[in-house]
Amino acid sequence: QVQLVESGGGAVQAGGSVRLSCAVSGGVVTWFAMAWFRRSPGQDREFVSAITWTGEGSEYADSVKDRFIMSRDKDKNEVYLQMNNLKPEDTAVYYCGASDSATRYRPPRSADEYKYWGRGTQVTASS
């Protein structure tokens, strides 16, 4: 059974940085397209970033492009989200997802494409 566990969330001042981690067990991180989504209170789950199973393609939401960087470590079987220049509107619970998608260069952006999910980690950016 594939399990995902997020960590690294917390409270920061606007303009600060946070690095989220997602540990994968029961599978190998290079088997899956991996993604980060987030949900703010009263909002639907929103796509943040994703990387293909090959590591050759990545996607970012326009709202986080040039501020967030997604990466993965095959040896540690983890994926990361480096979040820089945080804004109050980035405040949300961040979820890690894994997809069986076989696309090589463009990972899925729809939450429906992701089969496995972590429980989430809270990030709060205050002004």
C-alpha positions in Angstrom: 0.0 0.0 0.0 1.5 3.3 -1.1 1.5 5.9 1.7 2.5 9.6 1.5 3.4 11.7 4.6 3.9 15.4 4.4 6.0 17.4 6.8 7.6 20.8 7.1 4.6 23.1 7.3 4.4 26.0 9.8 3.8 29.7 10.3 6.0 32.3 8.7 5.9 36.0 8.0 5.0 37.1 4.5 8.1 37.1 2.3 9.6 34.1 4.2 10.3 30.6 3.0 9.2 27.1 3.9 10.3 23.7 2.6 7.7 20.9 2.5 8.7 17.3 2.3 6.6 14.3 1.2 7.9 10.8 2.1 6.8 7.9 0.0 6.5 4.4 1.3 5.1 1.2 -0.2 6.4 2.4 -3.6 9.2 4.2 -5.4 9.0 7.9 -6.1 10.2 7.4 -9.7 7.2 5.2 -10.4 4.7 8.1 -10.1 4.0 11.5 -11.3 4.0 13.5 -8.0 2.2 16.7 -7.2 1.4 19.3 -4.6 -2.1 20.6 -4.1 -3.5 23.0 -1.5 -6.8 23.9 0.0 -7.6 27.1 1.7 -10.7 27.4 4.0 -13.9 27.4 2.0 -12.0 26.7 -1.2 -11.6 23.7 -3.5 -8.4 21.8 -3.7 -6.1 23.8 -6.0 -3.2 22.5 -8.1 0.2 23.9 -7.1 2.9 21.9 -8.9 3.7 18.5 -10.3 6.6 16.5 -11.8 6.5 13.6 -14.2 7.6 10.1 -13.2 10.7 10.6 -15.4 11.5 13.9 -13.8 11.7 15.4 -17.2 8.6 17.5 -17.0 7.1 19.8 -14.4 4.2 22.2 -14.1 3.4 25.1 -11.8 0.3 27.1 -11.1 0.6 30.7 -12.4 0.2 31.9 -8.8 3.3 30.2 -7.6 5.5 30.2 -10.7 8.9 31.8 -10.0 8.4 31.5 -6.3 8.0 27.7 -5.6 10.3 24.9 -6.8 9.4 21.2 -6.7 12.1 18.6 -6.6 12.6 15.0 -5.7 15.3 12.8 -4.2 15.3 9.2 -5.5 17.7 8.0 -2.8 15.5 9.3 0.0 12.2 8.5 -1.9 10.9 11.9 -1.2 9.6 15.0 -3.0 9.9 18.6 -1.9 8.3 21.9 -2.4 10.5 24.9 -1.7 8.3 27.9 -1.1 9.9 31.3 -1.3 8.5 34.8 -1.0 5.4 33.5 0.7 2.2 35.6 0.6 -0.8 35.5 2.9 -2.8 34.0 0.0 -0.5 31.0 0.1 -2.0 30.1 3.5 -3.5 26.6 3.1 -3.2 22.9 3.9 -0.7 21.5 1.4 -1.2 17.9 0.1 1.1 15.6 -1.7 -0.3 13.3 -4.4 0.9 10.4 -6.5 -0.4 9.4 -9.9 0.1 6.4 -12.2 0.2 8.8 -15.1 2.7 7.6 -17.7 3.1 10.9 -19.5 6.7 11.8 -19.9 6.9 15.6 -20.1 3.6 17.0 -18.8 2.3 15.8 -15.4 -1.4 15.9 -14.7 -2.8 19.0 -13.1 -6.2 17.6 -12.2 -6.6 16.1 -8.7 -8.8 13.4 -10.2 -5.6 11.9 -11.8 -3.9 11.3 -8.5 -4.6 8.0 -6.8 -2.7 8.4 -3.5 -2.8 11.3 -1.1 -1.1 12.4 2.1 -3.0 13.9 5.0 -1.6 17.4 4.5 0.5 19.9 6.3 -0.6 23.5 7.3 1.3 26.5 6.0 0.4 29.9 7.3 1.9 33.1 5.9 0.9 36.2 7.9 1.3 39.8 6.8 
